[in-house]
Amino acid sequence: MRVATFNLQNLRLRHGHFDGARDMDVETGPEAARHDTDDRRLGARLIAEAAPDVLALQEVFDRAALDAFHDRLLAPLGGPRYPHRVCLPGNDGRGQDVALMSRRPLAEVESHAALTPADLGLETPRWIDPARPVFRRDCLTARVGALTLFVCHFKAPYPRAKKAWRVRRLEAEAVRRLIEARFAEPAAALWLVLGDLNEPAGGEAPAIAPLLAPFSVDLLGRLPPGERWSWHDSVSGGYGRPDALLASPALAGRFAQARPRLHRAGLGREAERHAGRRLEGTGWHRPHASDHALVAVEFPGL
């Protein structure tokens, strides 16, 4: 089974047309809109090349946008089709929901968008209401065969980094509580936390520490440090690895040789750290598939 995660950067269908892979508050107007369809075609080509069996997505506006992307752009490329698709409403007011597309049946699909810190017995600072949802988007869970997935998109580290850190810490604690409630022995179960956890590079105390070792194994940590980056910020020119594949100890042990592959061919050419090939039609900043790479890992025989 090949499992992947990909932040599509604001996939939205508006009046029958796709918005592009752009942040709405930064890039607007006719010049930005000119590349919208090209962006989405590049995103579909990147997915078709990676050919995951199961794909976790972030920043999908709704199920209609997901279905249209699959049927209009991805399916005609002749690669794998994904008859099992899920995109449930989350808590992001801009419609940045998490989603799943799978070639295999999905079981036990569940949104946790309504879950609160109080539901889980989590302590909150005074400025966070314990009765409000703990996830800024959602933690979407689903089982694919023997593997249980926890698809997340945590709070970004802005505009106030310290407050954002605390929100992200609560989200990480909540995901851990969900895993511990689901499995009597979490270390012995087969599960994977994947998605955009928005952890900035270089932090001394990661907000997502409750999900890290020894609770899980960071599969991207199996790559050399210089090969782990999965995102390029066009504003600052910086690079980061917000995208994550955190495997249970049992899953990581069973697939001790599994190394993630980062598909960066859809990044804009301004991401100069990527010296490999680009998809035909990729521009300097746009058109591009996303500002994120697609990150995939193989679990043979699962």
Stockholm file with secondary structure:
# STOCKHOLM 1.0

chainA/1-302         MRVATFNLQNLRLRHGHFDGARDMDVETGPEAARHDTDDRRLGARLIAEAAPDVLALQEVFDRAALDAFHDRLLAPLGGPRYPHRVCLPGNDGRGQDVALMSRRPLAEVESHAALTPADLGLETPRWIDPARPVFRRDCLTARVGALTLFVCHFKAPYPRAKKAWRVRRLEAEAVRRLIEARFAEPAAALWLVLGDLNEPAGGEAPAIAPLLAPFSVDLLGRLPPGERWSWHDSVSGGYGRPDALLASPALAGRFAQARPRLHRAGLGREAERHAGRRLEGTGWHRPHASDHALVAVEFPGL
#=GR chainA/1-302 SS CEEEEEEEEEECEETTEECCSSCTTTSCSHHHHTTHHHHHHHHHHHHHHHCCSEEEEEEECCHHHHHHIIIIIIGGGTSCCCCEEEECCCSCTTCCEEEEEESSCCEEEECCTTCCHHHHTCCCCTTSCTTSCSCSSCEEEEEETTEEEEEEECCCSCSSHHHHHHHHHHHHHHHHHHHHHHCSSGGGSCEEEEEECCCCTTCSSCTTGGGSTTSSEEGGGGSCGGGCCCEECTTTCCEECCEEEEECHHHHHHTTTCCCEEECTTSCTTCTTCCSCCCTTCCSSSSCSCSBCEEEEECTTC
#=GC SS_cons         CEEEEEEEEEECEETTEECCSSCTTTSCSHHHHTTHHHHHHHHHHHHHHHCCSEEEEEEECCHHHHHHIIIIIIGGGTSCCCCEEEECCCSCTTCCEEEEEESSCCEEEECCTTCCHHHHTCCCCTTSCTTSCSCSSCEEEEEETTEEEEEEECCCSCSSHHHHHHHHHHHHHHHHHHHHHHCSSGGGSCEEEEEECCCCTTCSSCTTGGGSTTSSEEGGGGSCGGGCCCEECTTTCCEECCEEEEECHHHHHHTTTCCCEEECTTSCTTCTTCCSCCCTTCCSSSSCSCSBCEEEEECTTC
//
